């Protein structure tokens, strides 16, 4: 059975790899042989997919920020559609990656209507509520929507989708994270050393808009806490050189590391991080964090005019429970001074730390039970059996 999977960016590649591993487990148990062809990245390739186009590095957030990626995205989308036309699969799985996946889903609906489409980790229309037209398109071409958040399931079900809530896949991923003691031993972190994780970028634009303010804040924190050491896990190896150069420029006591993100998170006392999936990973490991995000000023102005303040939060932990579990410093508020102040308060105020851990426990209840990826895989393989 041939399955085509389409996703993009670093987080999509991670989620795709977890799903592929689960589908292969389920297929072996059911006596099925799967061939998986995908738009994705290295993690999905390692999990066993044949990568038609590498999309892990061509993602962006924002309007002006996306312009450099329009042509590469169109090219990879056309390659995918040409493949689907020549080799119609038995099933298509779309993961996040809104722009390209809307195009691929619409193509399937018009030209290959007999091939079922599953949407796993749907675009966050339930948060933005910007375009009911996009919601209608997603519902129109999706045979089954596999929701990861309860509110996501409610929103799409209310708009006519066939929805199964499976839970959030990071619940599974964090089961294999080491303990704090194991992680510190593996990384060589002394028990009395303050370890702070810095997560400035998984997209190239973030090197420009986020890295300087985060590193300036780290520079100040370093003067206030002499025993601190910063750990910077790379999302993509291509970012190593600019990040290492910035570490030297700002004079940070820092280690830039590849392939040990879970170890860094498990060992960390605290994190200063961009907004994204990593916020949930840190929360599931009980790491207090300050979340930072900046876009081009023109993009931010347009978004404010269109959305008119309708987005209550930016980071997933806050969105899950719709309250400010973690501090968010966005756009003009994302200054080195504000980041430093919020960080020092969380680092030194034990009551704030304790409240964060209590709120994390509440958030955890909204993410489902262990076995998320296997549940998603079962739903997908069941669709195959019904073809």
Secondary structure, DSSP 8 states (H G I E B T S, - for coil): -EEEEE--HHHHHHHHHHHHHHHHHHHHHHT---EEEEEE-HHHHHHT-EEEEE-TTS---SSGGGGGGHHHHHHHHHHHHHHHHHS--SEEEEES-HHHHHHHHHHHHHH-TTSEEEEES--SHHHH---HHHHHHHHHH-SEEEESSHHHHHHHHHTT--EEE---THHHHGGG---HHHHHHHHT--TTSEEEEEE--SSHHHHHHTHHHHHHHHHHHHHH-TTEEEEEE-SSGGGHHHHHHHHHHHT--EEEESS-HHHHHHH-SEEEEESSHHHHHHHHTT-EEEEEE---HHHHHHHHHHHTT----SSHHHHHHTS-SSEEEEGGG--HHHHHHHHHHHHH-HHHHHHHHHHHHHHHGGG--S-HHHHHHHHHHHHHHT-
